[in-house]
């Protein structure tokens, strides 16, 4: 299926309308959970397929219920009318749900529950920072003119973006307050801070002396 940059959602096994819904789910999950590696992208496509399949099972149960209501004598009560889902279908529904939960766990979609774990926080922060480092260079492109060979720079218009306070800067300095708080509470060490920020240990010492001051 190619490398992660060129990975294309295919939706194999789904109907045309389901593929459209699956593509939206895939893109949303990929962005929201920063899913990057090829192996994880393949797992994500499997997860989306399973979630669409779960909808199929539920729709089948609903269709059977409607057919049962139409075919049942008027004298049957609501409890009798609702007892129509075959065990094989409910078993498939439950088994598929277990697979969905397993895939979500493998893809780290429950990481928010572990925010109290400083090491988990560091790993999440590392991923976000690496994504920022990758994306921050996307605002411009330089290349030589094919005719005169002089350097040309292409800049993206910034008026189409929503502006937010950057989580990895304190004023104009590369830093993160939540990361520093963990360091001061001795839940992580200086090397952890340097690893997350992508700096030398001396930079952490400088932050302590000049920016956070103790």
N, C-alpha and C positions, 0 to 999 in steps of 0.2 A: 504493500500500500504506500510505499515511499517513506521519506523521512518525516519528522514531526511537523516541519514547516509546511510541507506540501500534503499533509494528511487530509484526505477528503472523506467526509462522512458518506457512506454508501447506503445504509439502511437495508441490507440484504435480508430477505425474508418478510419484509413489510409490504403492504399495499401502497399504492401511490399516495393516497391521502395520509396514511400512517407515516410514510417517509417524510412528508412535509412537517408533520408534527414532531417526528423524531429528530429532524435536523434542528428545529428550534430548541428542543430540549438539550441536544448535544452541544450546540453553541453556547447556550446559557450555562450549562454545567462547566464547560471548558473554561469559560471566562471567570465565572464566580469562584471556582475552586483552583484556578491556576494550574490546570492539568496540562503537562508539557511532554513527558516522555512518550515514546511510541507505544511502549507496552501499556501505559495507563490510558492512552487514547483508544487503544483496542478494547481495553476493559470498559471504558466509558461507552463505546458503541454497543457492547454487549449489555451493559446496564440499561441503556435507552431501549434496546430491543425487548428486554425483560419487562420494562415498565409499560411499553405499548402492549405487550402480550397480556399483562395483568388487566389492562383496560378491556382487551378482547374477552377474557374470561368473565369479567363482571358484566359486560354487555350481553354475553351469552346467557348468563343467569337471569338478567333482566328480560331478555327475549322469551326465555322459557316460562318465566313468571307470567308474562302477558298472554302467552299462548294458553297457559293453564287456566288463567282467569276466564278467558273467552270460552274454553271448552268445558269448564266445570259447571255442574248444576247450580242454580241460584241458591239452593238450600245450604251449600257448604259455607262454614264460617271462615273468617280470615286466616286462622291458624292452619286449617286444612288446605286452603288455597296457597299458602306460602311454602308448603313442604314439597317442593318440586325439584330443587337443585340436586342432581345426582352426586353421589359421593365421589365419583371419579373426577368431577369438575371442581368440587370444593377442595379435593386433595391436590389437584394441579394448581389451584389458586394459592393454597398455603405453601406448597413446595416452591413455586415461583417467587413468592414473597420472601422466603428464606434466602433464595439466591440474590434477590435484589438487595436485601439488607447486608449480605456478605460483600457484594460488589461495592456498595456505598462505603462500607468500612474500609475495604482495601484501597479505595480512592481517597480516603482521608476526609470524607464528607461529615464526619462526626468530630472533627478536631476541636470545634468550639466547646465541646464538653470537657476538654482537657486543658483549658486555658490556664488553670491554676498550676500546671506543671511547667516550670520555667524552661526546661529543655525543649518541650513541645513548642512553647512560645518562640524560642530561638529559631527552631527549624521553620516555623511559619514565617517569621520575620525575615529569615534568610531568603526564602522563596520570593517574598514580596519585594525585597531589595534587589535581588537579581533581575526580577522582571522590570523594576524601575530602571536599573542600569541599562537593560536591553532597550527599553522604550525611550529613554531620555535622549538617545542619539538619533531618534527617528524624526526629529524636528527639522533636520537639514540633510542635504546630500551634496557632496562635492565631487566633481569629475572634470576632466579636461575637455574643452570644446573640440569636437571632431574636426573642425575646420582650422581654427587658429591655435589650438592646443593650450590656450589660456584657461586657468581654473575658473569654473562656474559653480556657484552654490545655489541650491534650491531650498527655499524655506517654506514650511507649512504655515498657512495663516492661523494665527492663534485666536482670532475672534470667534471661532466656532467651538471653542472648548469651554467647559465649566471650570472655573478656578476654585481650587481648594488649598487649604494649608497643607504643606508637604510634611508627611509624617517622619521623614528622615533628615529634616533640617531644623535646627534651632537658630532662629534668625537666618543668617547666611552660612551657618556652620553645619557640616555633616554630623548629625547626632540624632538620638532618639530618647525622649524622656522616659518612656516605659522601660526601655532596655537599661537605661542608667539606674532607674529605681531598683530593678532586679539585681544589678551589680552592687549597689550600696547595701542591699539587704543580704548580700553574700550568697544569693541563690545561684549566681553565675560568677565566673571569674573574669579577669581582664582579657584573657585570650578569647573568651566567648564574645565579648564586646567587639574586639578587633575583628574577629571572624565575621560577625554579622555585618559590620560596617565596611568590611573589606579594606582595613587599614593596618598599619604597624602598631605594635604595643605602645610605642612612644606617643602615638597620636591619642591613645586612650589616656595616657598620663597628662598630656597637654589639655585634653577636655576637662580632666579633673581639676587642674590648676587654673585654667583660664575661663572655662564656660560654666561648669557645674559648681566649681569652688567647694570642694570637699564632699 
